[in-house]
Amino acid sequence: MPVFARRSFLIGAALAPLAPALAHAQASGTQASGTQAWPTRPVTLIIPFPAGGAMDLLGRSVAQDLTDKLGQQFVVDNRAGAAGNIGAMAAAKAPPDGYTILMAGAASLALNKFMFSNMPYDPETELTPIVIVSRLPHIFVVNAKVEAKTLKELVDYAKANPGKLSAGVPGIGTTAHITLEAFMAETGAKMTVVAPTGTPADIIAKINTTANAFIRSAKGKEELSKLDSLPAGGTPEETKAFIAAEVRRWAPIIKAAKIQM
């Protein structure tokens, strides 16, 4: 199926929007002196997504090359969460001295400000763009049973059968989701957007079974004993019930003691 391209972003210090892009915190007033010697110590490269993904792999390649070329370690710091806002905020609030830079995409640098009612940072005023690292395509892939074999056929089918096709995206508010919405608005195609709502049950069951086996094993008991811990285990349902019981047990105590962080 055809590619529906989107713009990518860059790298920056306290920075402004990019696509994967580099950026860094924006300084006010005149530039500090002594920048010609930069860097004289390690630099943190924040990636607002988990390790192992495309952004992380690309960021680590960039960090290694910067390390080799500039003579100081560029340390990758994965800070995932809130559609990239957690990592981007950390970069935006860092000292604007070039020692904290961000590699992020369109969501953190341009789109989230329109979707989050309380953005913790302003990507346009608190981040300074540095460079666009890459541009990434979005690709439509359809089930072989779908009659459409070209993009035009897909659009025609979706227009003739509004809502019949389900289009999967990684999550609500992701660039893939927004790109899909733009595609439907521009073409008139009507599809049902489907996004993950939680970890699939089969994955939960597999992790639970494997973890329980470790807890019951001699190795597991030995490791727990080293930490003066008692083996537990149980089903996901029992774990959920335990959490609920802990909330009921400790909430009144915390509230009565007025413990706040």
Secondary structure by P-SEA (a helix, b strand, c coil): cccbbbbbbbccccccccccbbbcbbbccccccccccccccbbbbbbccccccaaaaaaaaaaaaaaacccccbbbbbbbcccaaaaaaaaaaccccccbbbbbccccccccccccccccccccccbbbccccbbbbbbbbbccccccccaaaaaaaaaaccccbbbbccccccaaaaaaaaaaaaccbbbbbbbbccccaaaaaaaaaaaaaaaacaaaaaaaaaacbbbbbbcaaaaaaaaaaaaaccaaaaaaacccc
